[in-house]
């Protein structure tokens, strides 16, 4: 073979390697294209059974990184287009909307099966299941009709709540700010602090403490009351502020979206499709006592139907926009410090 032929072959090899992408690693998405990587701010006990079922049905291996939703949002913001996450599952809508605002999610048209009130306008995230904020109270307790009465001195030392970094608690405070103003929200939180609000690590600890009689009242999502009842606790759910013109109870959604740089976008779409099927939505309702979001599905026995509940008139998009201001207020009041 001549020297000229060798040079031509070397040049062709170089072109072919470049065309095939060479040996450089992919930029962004999961490290292994055979795995689907999920960052989940939802508690493992609530969401992992559905990931396991998806893996069994499809043969797709699902690797899940669990953590608090705000911490995982911060991780994706730091990772940017090199994030390992293909799918992000959040405890609330605000975390997903933050990622949407930063251009880190991609639209998926089949998200439109979710009613418009429970998804992003550009279909970059969707709600998976719904919840309302209620009081959990012992059967012998005398809870108030209004959540704002908890600042009354007669409830001093009787109330437990999750830490203020919990996004459900944060979004509840956001709803108060948006409906009643910052001055009212600050005054109310300071009243809870004067009443020696006991701050526990999470909702699970709150429901357990009320169920065991350590506190009369706890601030939780509605399904924690039903989970406690299933375990035999003598507790009740109090849907506060249900009269005409009253505050109502805030509604929020666990949510999910596909990252913009997802390496495994096809499997990510399959997971979203799976989580939005009527069968899975029914199991969200049956297993976790959550509100299914698809139209025409019933709630689990014991859960008050949503059309019988007076909801706070705050769209999910406004809760997302208010999150940063609410975090600052909670830092200033420092509940339970």
C-alpha positions in Angstrom: 0.0 0.0 0.0 1.4 3.4 -1.0 2.0 6.3 1.5 -0.8 8.2 -0.3 -3.3 5.4 0.3 -2.4 5.3 4.0 -3.0 9.0 4.3 -6.4 8.7 2.6 -7.4 5.8 4.9 -6.4 7.8 7.9 -8.4 10.8 6.8 -11.5 8.6 6.1 -11.2 7.0 9.6 -11.1 10.4 11.2 -14.2 11.5 9.3 -16.1 8.4 10.3 -15.2 8.7 13.9 -16.4 12.3 13.9 -19.6 11.4 12.2 -20.4 8.7 14.8 -19.8 11.1 17.7 -16.3 9.8 18.6 -15.7 8.5 22.1 -16.7 11.7 23.9 -19.3 11.2 26.7 -22.8 12.5 26.2 -23.5 16.0 27.5 -26.5 15.8 29.9 -29.1 13.3 30.8 -28.6 10.0 32.6 -25.1 8.5 32.4 -26.5 5.2 31.1 -29.0 5.4 28.2 -30.5 2.1 29.4 -31.7 3.6 32.7 -34.3 6.2 33.4 -33.1 8.6 36.1 -35.8 10.3 38.2 -35.3 13.0 40.8 -38.2 12.7 43.3 -39.3 15.2 45.9 -42.2 12.9 46.8 -41.7 10.5 49.7 -40.5 7.1 48.7 -43.3 5.3 50.4 -45.9 7.2 48.4 -44.4 7.0 44.9 -41.9 4.1 44.7 -44.6 1.4 44.2 -45.6 3.2 40.9 -42.0 3.3 39.7 -41.6 -0.4 40.4 -44.8 -1.2 38.5 -43.7 0.9 35.5 -40.3 -1.0 35.5 -42.1 -4.4 35.7 -44.4 -3.5 32.8 -41.9 -1.9 30.5 -38.5 -3.5 31.4 -37.1 0.0 31.8 -34.8 0.3 34.9 -35.7 3.3 37.0 -33.1 4.9 39.2 -34.6 7.3 41.7 -32.8 10.0 43.7 -35.0 11.1 46.6 -34.8 14.3 48.5 -36.7 17.5 49.5 -38.2 19.1 46.5 -36.4 22.5 47.0 -33.0 20.7 47.4 -33.6 18.7 44.2 -34.7 21.9 42.3 -31.5 23.5 43.4 -29.5 20.5 42.2 -31.1 20.7 38.7 -30.5 24.5 38.6 -26.9 23.9 39.4 -26.5 21.0 36.9 -28.3 22.8 34.1 -28.2 21.0 30.8 -25.8 18.4 32.3 -28.4 17.1 34.8 -28.5 13.4 35.3 -32.3 13.6 35.7 -34.6 12.5 32.9 -37.8 13.1 34.9 -38.4 15.4 37.8 -41.2 14.6 40.3 -42.0 17.3 42.8 -44.1 17.5 45.9 -45.8 20.6 44.6 -46.4 22.6 41.5 -44.0 25.5 42.5 -40.8 23.4 42.1 -41.7 22.3 38.6 -42.8 25.8 37.6 -39.4 27.1 38.8 -37.6 24.7 36.5 -40.0 25.7 33.7 -39.2 29.3 34.2 -35.5 28.6 33.9 -36.0 26.7 30.6 -35.0 23.3 32.1 -38.1 21.4 31.1 -39.4 20.3 27.7 -43.1 20.3 26.7 -44.9 17.1 26.0 -48.2 17.3 24.2 -49.9 14.3 25.9 -49.8 16.2 29.2 -52.9 17.9 27.8 -55.0 15.0 29.1 -54.6 16.7 32.5 -57.2 19.5 33.1 -55.7 22.9 32.4 -55.9 24.0 36.0 -53.5 21.3 37.0 -50.7 21.6 34.4 -48.4 24.2 32.9 -49.8 26.2 30.0 -47.0 25.1 27.8 -47.4 21.4 28.8 -43.9 21.3 30.4 -45.2 19.8 33.7 -48.3 18.1 34.9 -50.0 17.5 38.2 -50.1 13.8 39.1 -52.4 13.9 42.2 -54.1 16.5 44.3 -54.3 17.3 48.0 -55.8 19.9 50.3 -54.5 21.4 53.6 -56.6 20.4 56.6 -56.2 20.0 60.3 -55.7 16.6 61.9 -57.4 16.4 65.3 -57.9 13.8 67.9 -61.6 12.6 68.1 -62.0 14.3 71.5 -60.4 17.6 70.5 -62.3 20.8 69.9 -60.7 22.2 66.7 -61.6 25.6 65.3 -63.8 26.3 62.3 -61.2 28.7 60.9 -57.5 27.9 60.6 -56.8 31.5 61.6 -58.2 30.8 65.1 -55.1 28.7 65.8 -53.4 32.0 66.7 -55.9 32.3 69.7 -54.2 31.8 73.1 -56.6 28.9 73.9 -54.6 26.7 71.5 -51.2 27.5 73.1 -49.1 24.4 73.2 -51.6 22.2 71.4 -50.5 22.6 67.7 -47.9 20.7 65.7 -46.7 21.4 62.1 -44.0 20.2 59.8 -40.9 22.3 59.4 -41.4 25.5 57.4 -39.1 24.3 54.6 -41.7 21.7 53.8 -43.2 22.8 50.4 -46.8 22.0 51.4 -46.4 24.2 54.4 -44.7 26.9 52.4 -47.4 26.9 49.7 -50.1 27.1 52.4 -48.4 30.3 53.7 -48.2 31.5 50.1 -51.9 31.1 49.7 -52.4 33.2 52.9 -50.1 35.9 51.6 -51.9 36.0 48.3 -55.4 36.1 49.7 -54.9 38.2 52.9 -51.6 40.2 52.3 -48.1 40.1 53.7 -48.9 42.0 56.9 -51.8 39.6 57.8 -49.6 36.5 57.0 -46.7 37.8 59.2 -49.1 38.6 62.1 -50.7 35.2 61.8 -47.4 33.3 61.8 -46.2 35.4 64.8 -49.4 34.4 66.6 -48.6 30.7 65.9 -45.1 31.3 67.2 -46.5 32.9 70.4 -48.7 29.8 70.8 -45.6 27.7 70.9 -46.3 25.9 67.6 -44.3 22.6 67.8 -42.3 22.1 64.6 -41.6 18.5 63.7 -39.5 17.0 60.9 -42.4 16.2 58.6 -46.1 15.3 58.1 -45.5 11.8 59.2 -44.3 12.9 62.6 -47.2 15.4 62.9 -49.9 12.8 62.2 -48.2 10.3 64.6 -47.9 12.9 67.4 -51.6 13.8 67.1 -52.7 10.2 66.8 -50.8 9.3 70.0 -52.3 12.3 71.9 -49.2 14.4 72.2 -50.9 17.3 70.5 -54.6 18.1 69.9 -54.2 19.6 66.4 -51.8 19.2 63.5 -51.3 21.0 60.1 -51.2 18.4 57.4 -52.4 17.4 53.9 -55.7 15.6 54.0 -54.4 12.1 53.0 -52.2 11.9 56.2 -55.4 11.8 58.2 -56.8 8.9 56.2 -53.5 7.1 56.4 -53.6 7.5 60.2 -57.2 6.2 60.3 -56.2 3.1 58.3 -53.6 2.4 61.0 -56.3 2.6 63.7 -55.6 6.1 65.0 -58.7 8.0 66.4 -58.3 11.1 64.4 -60.5 13.3 62.1 -59.9 15.7 59.2 -61.1 19.3 59.7 -61.7 21.2 56.5 -61.5 24.7 57.8 -63.0 28.0 56.6 -65.8 26.4 54.6 -68.4 29.2 54.9 -69.4 31.7 52.3 -66.6 34.3 51.8 -64.1 32.4 54.0 -60.6 31.4 53.1 -61.3 27.8 52.1 -58.5 25.2 52.0 -55.6 25.5 49.5 -55.4 22.9 46.8 -52.0 21.7 45.4 -50.6 18.9 43.2 -47.7 16.5 43.2 -46.3 17.1 39.7 -43.8 15.8 37.1 -42.0 17.0 34.0 -39.3 15.9 31.6 -36.0 17.7 31.7 -35.0 19.6 28.6 -31.7 17.6 28.2 -33.2 14.2 29.1 -31.0 11.6 27.4 -33.8 9.0 27.8 -36.7 11.2 26.6 -38.6 8.4 25.0 -38.7 6.4 28.2 -39.4 9.6 30.2 -42.5 10.2 28.1 -43.6 6.6 28.7 -43.3 7.2 32.4 -45.4 10.3 32.2 -48.0 8.4 30.1 -48.1 5.7 32.7 -48.6 8.0 35.7 -51.5 9.7 33.8 -53.4 6.6 33.0 -56.8 6.2 34.8 -55.7 2.9 36.4 -52.7 4.6 38.1 -54.7 7.7 39.0 -57.3 5.3 40.7 -54.5 3.7 42.7 -53.2 7.1 43.8 -56.7 7.6 45.2 -57.0 4.1 46.6 -53.5 3.6 48.1 -52.7 7.1 49.2 -56.1 8.8 49.6 -55.1 11.5 47.2 -57.4 13.3 44.7 -57.1 11.9 41.1 -56.8 14.7 38.6 -58.2 13.0 35.5 -61.9 13.8 35.0 -64.5 11.2 36.0 -62.5 9.4 38.6 -63.8 9.0 42.2 -62.0 9.6 45.4 -61.3 6.9 48.0 -63.9 6.1 50.6 -63.6 8.5 53.5 -62.1 11.3 51.5 -64.5 14.3 51.0 -65.2 14.7 47.2 -63.6 17.9 45.8 -66.9 19.3 44.6 -68.0 19.4 48.3 -64.9 21.4 49.4 -64.6 25.1 49.4 -61.2 25.7 48.0 -59.0 28.8 48.3 -59.1 30.8 45.1 -55.4 30.8 44.3 -54.2 29.3 41.0 -51.2 27.0 41.1 -49.2 29.4 39.0 -49.6 32.1 41.6 -48.3 29.8 44.3 -45.2 29.1 42.3 -44.5 32.8 41.7 -45.0 33.5 45.5 -42.6 30.9 46.7 -39.4 33.0 47.0 -41.2 35.7 49.0 -42.8 33.2 51.3 -39.4 31.6 52.0 -38.1 35.0 53.0 -41.0 35.6 55.4 -40.6 32.1 57.0 -36.9 32.7 57.5 -37.7 36.0 59.2 -40.4 34.6 61.5 -38.4 31.4 62.2 -41.2 29.2 63.6 -40.2 26.9 66.3 -36.8 28.4 66.8 
